[in-house]
Amino acid sequence: MDSRTLLTLLDESPIVAAVKDPQGLDACITSECRIVFVLFGSILNIGEIVHRIKTSGRIALVHLDLIEGLSPKEIAVDFIAEKTEADGIISTKQALIRYGRARGLLTVQRFFLLDSMALSTIDRQISQSSPDLIEVLPGCLPKIIRKIRATCHTPLIAGGLIQDKDDILAALSAGASGISATRSEIWRM
């Protein structure tokens, strides 16, 4: 899968299921979401989790930073690429994003917007890692999403603290390509 196909899927269905537990996994498989961010698991079960997502016809991206037993090293990317059916990875770490792209995986670099300093470094970090997508948290800040989109040409997913349809519409109107949410009721909007 390439990033254009991923963007096409986001155009068709902009809600991304961010799955944080087995119950969420069960729910996402019956949802309309075509893309799944895997935010839980361990080296013992990540292959099975991804297999369930892939068997249901969805795209699976694994958040490396949240999988128990994986270290923030290139070998973790190798493990996901070689031992699972994952389409890509998510990480806050530039080096892992760069290496994931080199391995042919889709990449999503996650940014936590805690303050203006975090916001001011996004462009530089993106230019160094070249992710396919970025995810910004919290995603309920349309003014900040607009500001990022004004200088950044990498497609953006807004995640975190999305509460309702108004938050979804505000983020999409501000320039987000998609919305990631852990709440299954959001997946059905």
N, C-alpha and C positions, 0 to 999 in steps of 0.2 A: 504494500500500500504506500502511496506517496501523499505528500501534504495537500496536493490539489484535490485528491479524492476525499481526504479528511475535511477540507473546507466545503466541498460539495455536500457532504453529509451534514455538516453544521448548518449550511444554508437550508437544507430540507427539514432538519430537526435540531434546533439550536440548544436544546437542553441535554446536558451531559450528566449521566448518573455517576455520582461520586460515591462509591460503595465502601462503607467502613466496617461492615460486619456480615456474618452469614445471612441474617435476615434481609439486609439490604441487597445482598447478592440474589436471593430468591426473588425479591421484589423487582429488581432491575431487569431480570430475564423475562418478566411479563409486562414490562413497561414499553412505551414507544421509543425510548432512548436508543439510539444506534451506537453511541459511543459511551464507554464505561471507563472511569478512572478507578483503579483498584488501590484503596488506601489502607488495606489490612492484609494480614497473612504472615506466613513465615517461609523460610526456605523449604520447610517440610510440605506445605500445602499450596504454595503459589502456583505451581504447575496445574493442579487440579482446579483452582479458582479460575485461572485464565482459560482452561479447557472448557469449563461450563459456559463462560462468556462467549467464547469462539463458537461452540456448538450451537448456541442460540442465535448465531448470525450477527454478532456485534463486534465492534472494534474494542480491543482491550489495551489500555495503557497502564503500566504498573508504576506506582510511586515508590521509587527505590528507597527513599529516605524513611519510609514507613514499614518496610518489610523486615520482620524480625530475622536476625541472622545474617543480613547483608550489611557489608561495611560500605562506606562511601568511597569505594575504589573501583577502578575499571573492571576488575574481576566480577563485580556485581552486575555490571552491564553485560559482560560475556555470559554470565549465568542466565540472565533473563533472555538474551538472544538465543542461546543454545539449548536451554533446558525447559523453555516454555514456548507457547505459541503467541506470546504477546506481540502486538503490532508496534509497541513503543514504550517509552519510559517517561516519567515525570521526575523532576528533581529540582532542588534549589541550588544545586552545585554546578557551576559552569563547566568544570572539567568533565563531569559525567554526561552532561548534555552534548558537549563537543564529541566525546568518544562515542556516545550513542548514535549520533549522526554519522560518524565514520563507519559504524557497524551497520548502517542502513536502517536503523530504527527511527520511527517517528519520535520527535522529542517535544516535550512541553517543559519550559522552565517556569517554575513557580516563584512568585515574588510576594512577600508580605509587606504591605504598605503601612508601616508603623508611624512614619514621620516624613518630613520633607527631605531628609537626607536619603532615606530609602528610595523615594521617588526620583531624586536627582541622579541616582546611579543606574537606573534601568537601561537607558540607551547604551551606556558604555558596556554593561554586562551583556546585553543582547548582541552587540557588535563582536564581542569576544567569543560567544558561544554559538551564535546563529541557530537558535531553536526554530522548529517549525511553527510553534505556537508559544505564547506566553500565557500564564494564568496569574491574575492579580487578585489578592485577597486583602481586605474585604472587597467584594464585588458590588456592593450597594452604594458606590460613590461615583455617580455619573459624571460629576464635574472633573474628577481625577481621571476617569476613563477617557474623557474627551482630551484632556491634557496629554495623556500618554499617546493616544492615537494621533495627535497633531504632529508628533515628532518620530513616532515609531511605526514602521510599516509592517511589522510582524503581527499576524492576526492575534487577537486577544480574547481570552476567555475570562469572564468575571466569575469569581467563586467566593464563597464565604459570606454568611449573614444574609443571603438571599431569602426573604421571608414570604413574598407573595408575587402575584402577577405584575403589580406595579413596579416592583424591583426589577423583574425580568425585562419588562418593556423599557424602563429607564436605562438599564445597562445596554440593551441592544440599540436603543436610539442614540446612545452616547458613542457607539462605535464598536461595541463588543461583538465578536463573531458568534459567541456562544456563552452559555451559562452553565457552571458546574454547581451541583447541589447534592448534599447528602440526604436531604429530606425527600422521601418518596412521593409525597403529595406534590412537590414541585415538578417531579418527573412527568406528571400527568397533565401539566398545564400546556 
